[in-house]
Amino acid sequence: MSKPWRRSLLVFSFVIVAVFASAAYGQECNTCDPWYSYCGDYCDVCIQYGMDGCVQWQGSTCGAQSGACLDDYCTPNWVEQSRVTQGTYDGRSLWGCNHHLVQWVVTIDTNECNIASYFHTRSYCDDVIDDYKNGCCYPSCCEGYGELNTLLQCDGEHSCTG
């Protein structure tokens, strides 16, 4: 075998080993997410810490390490149950503005995929733009009507209280 071929074969071997080594490593079990991780998802648990962090790992699953995970044979179906506006504000720029609604959203998983019933409902704060204005020199999206004919008013709230 010629020298260039041996070098190519050696480089290719290192690449293959690196790919398989990175594929063998899973997520750390403390990063299993009850909303998105399946019970059978592979994860690693640190079983011995050293001066520089973990020195020995043990394979496990998100289900074995957490009381909340998605059943392996279930796909969540999130359906919005409510959306309550908790604030409105103006997003101005030189050539226009956006009218923002800050809304508290509650959704339920109609398939109830999580093994812990607490995680069948999910709530979050959503910032949506419901209208806008185009025009010069910092137009206000807190008064008048927007381009979509929405009456624009603002209370200055930028976050949800739940």
C-alpha positions in Angstrom: 0.0 0.0 0.0 1.4 3.4 -0.9 2.2 6.0 1.7 -0.6 8.5 0.7 -3.2 5.6 0.9 -1.9 4.6 4.4 -2.2 8.3 5.5 -5.7 8.6 4.1 -6.7 5.3 5.8 -5.3 6.5 9.1 -7.1 9.8 8.9 -10.4 8.0 7.9 -10.0 5.6 10.9 -9.6 8.5 13.3 -12.7 10.2 11.9 -14.8 7.0 12.2 -13.7 6.5 15.8 -14.5 10.1 16.7 -18.0 9.9 15.1 -18.8 6.7 17.0 -17.3 8.0 20.3 -19.4 11.2 20.1 -22.6 9.2 19.2 -22.1 6.9 22.2 -22.2 9.8 24.7 -25.6 10.8 25.7 -27.0 13.7 27.6 -26.4 14.1 31.4 -29.4 12.8 33.3 -29.8 16.1 35.1 -30.7 17.7 31.8 -33.6 15.3 31.1 -36.6 17.6 30.4 -40.0 16.5 31.6 -41.7 18.2 28.7 -39.5 16.8 25.9 -37.5 13.8 27.2 -38.8 10.3 26.7 -38.5 7.8 29.6 -36.3 5.5 27.4 -33.9 8.3 26.4 -30.3 7.4 27.2 -28.5 9.6 29.7 -25.4 9.4 31.9 -25.2 9.8 35.7 -22.0 10.9 37.3 -21.1 8.3 40.0 -17.7 9.7 41.0 -16.5 13.3 41.1 -12.9 14.5 41.0 -11.2 17.8 41.3 -12.0 18.6 37.6 -15.6 17.4 37.6 -17.0 14.0 36.9 -14.4 11.3 36.5 -16.8 8.3 36.2 -20.1 8.0 34.4 -22.8 5.3 34.4 -25.4 4.9 31.7 -29.1 5.2 32.6 -32.4 6.5 31.2 -34.4 9.7 31.8 -37.2 7.5 33.2 -35.0 5.8 35.7 -33.6 9.1 37.0 -36.7 11.2 36.9 -40.3 10.8 38.1 -41.5 12.8 35.0 -40.9 11.9 31.4 -42.8 11.1 28.3 -44.1 7.6 27.7 -41.9 6.1 25.0 -44.9 5.2 22.8 -46.9 8.4 23.1 -46.7 11.7 21.2 -48.0 14.7 23.0 -50.8 16.7 21.5 -50.7 20.2 23.0 -54.0 22.1 22.8 -54.4 25.7 23.9 -57.0 26.1 26.6 -56.7 29.7 27.4 -54.9 32.9 26.4 -55.2 35.9 28.7 -53.6 39.3 27.8 -51.7 40.6 30.7 -50.0 43.6 29.1 -49.6 45.7 26.0 -46.7 47.8 24.8 -45.3 49.7 21.8 -42.3 48.5 19.9 -41.2 51.7 18.1 -38.6 52.2 15.4 -37.7 55.1 13.1 -40.0 53.8 10.3 -42.8 52.1 12.1 -43.9 50.3 15.2 -45.3 47.0 16.4 -48.1 46.6 18.9 -47.3 43.8 21.4 -49.6 41.7 23.5 -48.1 39.9 26.4 -50.3 36.8 27.1 -50.4 34.0 29.6 -51.1 30.8 27.7 -52.3 27.5 29.2 -52.1 24.3 27.1 -53.0 20.7 27.9 -51.6 17.5 26.4 -54.8 15.7 25.4 -52.8 12.4 25.1 -51.5 12.7 28.7 -48.1 11.4 27.6 -46.1 12.3 30.7 -46.1 9.6 33.4 -46.5 12.4 36.0 -49.9 14.1 35.7 -48.5 17.4 36.8 -46.9 17.7 33.4 -50.2 17.2 31.4 -50.7 21.0 31.6 -48.2 23.6 30.5 -48.3 27.4 31.0 -46.0 30.1 29.5 -45.8 33.8 28.7 -46.2 34.6 25.0 -45.3 37.9 23.4 -47.2 38.4 20.2 -47.5 41.2 17.7 -51.2 41.9 16.8 -50.8 45.0 14.7 -48.3 47.6 13.4 -48.0 51.0 11.8 -45.7 52.0 9.0 -44.6 55.6 8.7 -41.9 58.1 9.5 -40.4 59.3 12.6 -41.3 56.9 15.5 -45.1 56.5 15.1 -46.9 55.4 18.2 -48.6 52.0 18.3 -50.3 53.0 21.6 -52.9 55.3 20.0 -55.2 55.3 17.0 -55.6 52.3 14.7 -53.0 50.0 13.2 -52.6 48.8 9.6 -55.0 45.9 10.4 -57.6 48.2 11.8 -57.0 47.3 15.5 -57.6 49.9 18.1 -54.2 50.4 19.7 -53.8 51.0 23.4 -50.9 50.2 25.8 -50.4 49.7 29.5 -46.6 49.4 29.3 -46.5 45.8 30.8 -43.8 43.7 29.2 -44.1 40.5 31.2 -46.7 38.0 32.6 -47.6 37.5 36.3 -49.0 34.0 35.7 
